[in-house]
Amino acid sequence: MPLPPAAELIAGLEVVALPLRRRFRGITVRETALLRGPEGWTEFAAFPEYDDPEAARWLAAAIEYGWQPTPPALRDRIPVNATVPAVAAEDVAGVLALYPGCRTAKVKVAEPGGVLAEDIDRVAAVREVLGPEGRIRLDANGAWNVDEAERALHELVRFDLEYLEQPCATAEELAELARRTKYLDVPIAVDEGVRKSGDPAAAVASAPPRAVLVVKAAPLGGVRAGLRLAAAATGPVVVSSALESSVGLAMGAALAAALPDLPYDCGLGTGALLAADVTASPLVPVGGSIPVGRVEPDADLLARHRADADRRAWWAARIERCRALLEAQRPD
């Protein structure tokens, strides 16, 4: 399909600044761009600090979702996990209360400036709230080296972990950690190692055998790109989000709905981290799941959270640059 002209992409551009309930990924406001295509609203949510080559994949995903039909859905609801930021242990119960019915929690660890003792206390608090049958997965965002990750896993394995996501940054480190800790029987999951790679397919091929693959529709270039990577994975797949509004979460839900197998609860409940959204019916967990389907923003909420003209101009220029990169990458 030809790329829509830049003017067509920008014509329906809405830039919004959505406050978060608490600091997450170092931010308290999520700024993102919404576009309107023939198939409906879509989202270009690449974080402002990302350079154009990385952001271009996010734009490709937004164009696909807004300008092409989604693949057939195999399910109409997606089970989701709670996401626990790097909060103090005493704040854990309040965070988990935002995720009614969720049986799984992804807990952030290895936060810059934090210490392992704080991670242990946070995970212990999650286990206490979820009880023995709850599922706990950890996410280190590649912050540990192999020795640090091995030590942390020895301390945290007592909490009966579902998996450990991106404990180290590189494929070589992940392979070494998997070798050292095989007897602990905690699967390694790969996220940034794939989605931030210049060649995601090669990154999937170099992941530890049977590693859990975390796929995110927007950073990987779209729903169909996510499906292709999932098909190439040697282990199970879990779909996650990138702190989008409900419009972008719907794109992730479309990917999860189209997968043949969905063995894990998905990281698509992050709408609960937003203090405001662009729809009066946000995609937040109800009974531990979210529905599959496109989201239509409300005009009054768009107006209430609209960023200023300078920010809209910044995003419009970014869209033009990223679209030019996508055009240059297209085969002749």
C-alpha positions in Angstrom: 0.0 0.0 0.0 1.4 3.5 -0.8 2.2 5.6 2.1 -0.4 8.4 2.7 0.9 11.8 1.8 2.3 13.8 4.8 -0.4 16.3 4.4 -3.1 13.6 4.8 -1.4 12.3 8.0 -1.1 15.8 9.5 -4.6 16.9 8.5 -6.2 15.0 11.4 -3.3 15.4 13.8 -4.2 15.8 17.5 -1.4 16.1 20.0 -2.4 15.5 23.7 -0.5 15.6 27.0 -2.0 13.0 29.4 -1.1 13.2 33.1 0.0 10.0 34.8 -1.2 8.8 38.2 2.4 8.6 39.4 5.9 8.9 37.9 6.6 6.1 35.4 9.7 5.8 33.1 10.9 9.1 34.6 7.8 11.0 33.3 4.6 12.4 34.9 2.9 13.4 31.6 2.6 11.2 28.5 2.6 13.3 25.3 1.4 11.5 22.2 0.0 12.1 18.7 -3.3 10.9 17.4 -4.0 10.6 13.6 -7.3 9.8 11.8 -7.2 7.4 8.9 -9.9 5.8 6.8 -10.0 2.8 9.2 -10.3 5.0 12.2 -8.2 6.7 14.8 -4.6 5.6 15.3 -1.7 6.7 17.5 1.9 7.7 16.9 3.4 7.4 20.4 7.2 7.3 19.9 8.7 8.9 23.0 10.0 12.4 22.2 13.6 11.5 23.0 13.6 8.7 20.4 15.5 9.6 17.2 13.8 9.6 13.8 15.0 6.1 12.6 13.5 4.5 15.7 10.4 6.7 15.7 9.8 5.8 12.0 8.8 2.3 13.0 6.2 3.7 15.4 4.8 5.8 12.5 4.7 2.8 10.3 2.5 1.1 12.9 0.2 4.1 13.2 -0.2 4.2 9.4 -1.0 0.5 9.2 -3.6 0.6 11.9 -5.3 3.8 10.6 -5.1 3.0 6.9 -5.5 -0.8 6.8 -8.0 -3.3 8.2 -6.7 -5.3 11.2 -6.1 -9.0 10.8 -9.0 -11.3 11.9 -9.5 -11.5 15.7 -9.5 -14.9 17.3 -10.8 -13.6 20.7 -12.8 -10.6 21.8 -11.2 -9.9 25.2 -7.5 -9.9 26.2 -6.4 -10.9 29.8 -4.0 -8.3 31.1 -1.5 -7.9 33.9 -1.1 -5.1 36.4 2.0 -2.9 36.1 3.7 -1.9 39.3 6.2 1.0 38.9 9.2 1.4 41.1 7.1 2.5 44.1 7.8 2.0 47.7 6.4 -1.2 49.2 3.7 0.6 51.1 2.3 2.0 47.9 1.9 -1.4 46.2 -1.6 -2.2 47.4 -2.8 1.2 46.0 -1.3 0.5 42.6 -2.7 -3.0 42.4 -6.2 -1.7 43.3 -6.2 0.1 39.9 -6.3 -3.4 38.2 -9.5 -5.1 39.3 -9.5 -8.8 38.5 -5.9 -9.0 37.3 -4.2 -12.2 38.5 -0.7 -11.2 37.2 1.6 -8.3 38.1 4.6 -7.0 36.2 6.9 -5.3 38.7 9.6 -2.8 37.8 13.0 -3.5 39.3 16.5 -2.1 38.8 15.2 1.5 38.7 18.1 4.0 38.3 19.1 5.2 41.7 17.3 2.3 43.4 18.9 -0.6 45.4 18.1 -4.3 45.4 16.7 -4.2 48.9 13.9 -1.9 47.6 13.2 -4.3 44.8 12.9 -7.1 47.2 10.5 -5.2 49.5 8.4 -4.2 46.5 8.1 -7.7 45.1 7.3 -9.1 48.6 4.5 -6.6 48.9 3.1 -7.6 45.5 3.2 -11.3 46.6 1.4 -10.4 49.8 -1.4 -8.6 48.0 -1.8 -11.2 45.2 -1.5 -14.2 47.4 0.2 -17.5 46.6 -1.8 -18.1 43.4 -1.0 -14.7 41.8 1.6 -14.5 39.1 4.6 -12.2 39.3 6.9 -11.2 36.5 9.8 -8.7 36.8 11.1 -6.1 34.4 14.6 -4.7 34.7 14.6 -2.8 31.4 18.2 -4.1 30.7 19.7 -2.3 33.6 21.7 -5.0 35.2 25.0 -6.6 34.1 25.2 -10.4 34.3 26.6 -10.6 37.8 24.0 -8.1 39.2 21.2 -10.0 37.5 22.4 -13.3 38.8 22.6 -11.9 42.4 19.1 -10.3 42.1 17.5 -13.4 40.7 18.9 -15.5 43.6 17.3 -13.0 46.0 14.0 -12.7 44.1 13.3 -16.3 43.0 11.7 -17.1 46.4 8.6 -15.1 45.2 7.8 -17.7 42.6 8.5 -15.7 39.4 6.7 -16.2 36.1 9.6 -14.8 34.2 12.3 -12.1 34.3 12.1 -9.6 31.5 15.1 -8.0 29.9 17.4 -8.3 32.9 20.5 -7.4 30.8 20.9 -5.3 27.7 22.6 -7.6 25.2 21.8 -11.0 23.7 25.2 -12.2 24.8 24.5 -11.2 28.4 21.1 -12.8 28.4 22.5 -16.0 27.1 25.2 -16.1 29.8 22.6 -15.3 32.5 20.3 -18.1 31.2 23.2 -20.5 31.3 24.2 -19.5 34.9 20.6 -19.6 36.3 19.1 -22.5 34.3 18.7 -24.6 37.5 16.5 -21.8 39.0 13.9 -22.5 36.3 12.9 -18.8 35.8 12.4 -18.0 32.1 14.1 -15.0 30.5 12.0 -12.6 28.5 13.3 -10.3 25.7 11.8 -6.9 25.1 14.2 -4.0 24.3 16.7 -6.5 22.9 14.2 -7.0 20.0 12.2 -3.8 19.7 15.2 -1.5 19.9 17.3 -3.6 17.4 17.9 -2.4 13.9 17.0 -5.9 12.8 14.2 -7.3 15.1 14.0 -10.6 13.2 17.7 -11.3 13.7 17.3 -10.3 17.4 14.6 -12.9 17.8 16.8 -15.5 16.2 19.6 -14.7 18.7 17.4 -14.8 21.8 18.0 -17.6 24.3 16.3 -20.8 23.3 12.6 -20.8 24.4 12.9 -17.3 25.8 9.6 -15.4 26.2 9.2 -12.8 23.5 7.6 -9.5 24.4 6.0 -8.0 21.3 4.7 -4.4 21.1 2.9 -3.4 18.0 3.9 0.2 17.8 7.7 0.0 18.4 7.9 -3.0 16.0 6.2 -1.4 13.1 2.6 -2.6 13.4 0.3 -5.5 14.1 1.5 -7.5 11.1 5.2 -7.1 12.0 4.4 -8.3 15.5 2.6 -11.3 14.1 5.6 -12.2 11.9 8.1 -12.0 14.8 5.8 -14.0 17.0 5.7 -16.7 14.3 9.5 -16.8 14.3 9.9 -17.1 18.1 11.1 -20.4 19.6 9.2 -19.7 22.9 5.9 -18.2 24.1 4.8 -14.7 23.2 3.3 -12.0 25.4 1.9 -8.7 24.0 2.7 -5.5 25.8 2.2 -1.8 25.4 4.3 1.4 25.4 2.2 3.7 27.7 -0.1 4.7 24.9 -3.6 6.2 25.2 -6.6 3.9 24.7 -6.3 4.4 21.0 -2.8 2.9 20.9 -3.8 0.2 23.4 -6.5 -0.9 21.0 -3.7 -1.5 18.4 -1.9 -3.8 20.9 -5.2 -5.6 21.6 -5.6 -6.2 17.9 -2.2 -7.9 17.8 -3.0 -10.0 20.8 -6.4 -10.9 19.4 -4.8 -12.2 16.2 -2.2 -14.5 17.7 -2.9 -18.2 17.5 -1.8 -18.8 21.1 -1.9 -16.4 24.0 -0.4 -18.3 27.0 0.3 -15.2 29.2 -1.7 -12.3 30.4 -0.7 -9.3 28.3 0.8 -6.0 29.3 -2.1 -4.0 27.8 -3.6 -2.7 31.1 -1.4 0.4 31.3 -4.3 2.7 30.7 -4.7 2.4 34.5 -1.5 4.3 34.9 -3.0 7.4 33.1 -4.9 10.0 35.2 -6.7 11.0 32.0 -7.4 9.5 28.6 -8.9 10.6 25.3 -12.1 8.6 25.7 -14.7 8.5 28.3 -14.6 4.6 28.1 -10.8 4.0 28.4 -9.3 0.6 27.9 -8.6 -0.2 31.6 -9.0 -3.7 33.1 -12.4 -4.9 34.1 -12.5 -8.4 35.5 -8.8 -8.7 34.6 -9.2 -8.1 30.8 -9.8 -5.4 28.2 -12.0 -5.6 25.1 -10.8 -5.8 21.5 -12.0 -3.1 19.2 -11.1 0.4 17.9 -11.4 3.4 20.1 -13.0 6.7 19.1 -11.7 9.7 21.1 -14.1 12.2 22.6 -13.9 15.7 21.2 -14.2 17.3 24.6 -11.4 15.2 26.1 -9.2 15.9 23.1 -9.8 19.6 23.6 -9.1 19.4 27.4 -5.8 17.6 27.0 -4.6 19.2 23.7 -1.0 20.3 23.7 -0.1 23.8 22.6 0.6 24.9 19.0 4.3 24.6 19.4 4.1 21.0 20.4 1.7 20.2 17.5 4.2 21.8 15.1 7.0 19.7 16.6 5.0 16.5 16.0 3.9 17.5 12.5 7.6 18.1 11.6 8.5 14.7 13.1 5.8 13.0 11.1 7.1 14.5 7.9 10.7 13.4 8.6 9.7 9.9 9.7 7.4 9.5 6.7 10.3 10.5 4.4 12.5 7.8 6.1 9.7 5.2 5.5 9.4 6.2 1.9 13.2 5.9 1.4 13.1 2.4 2.8 10.4 1.2 0.5 11.5 -1.2 -2.3 11.6 0.3 -5.8 
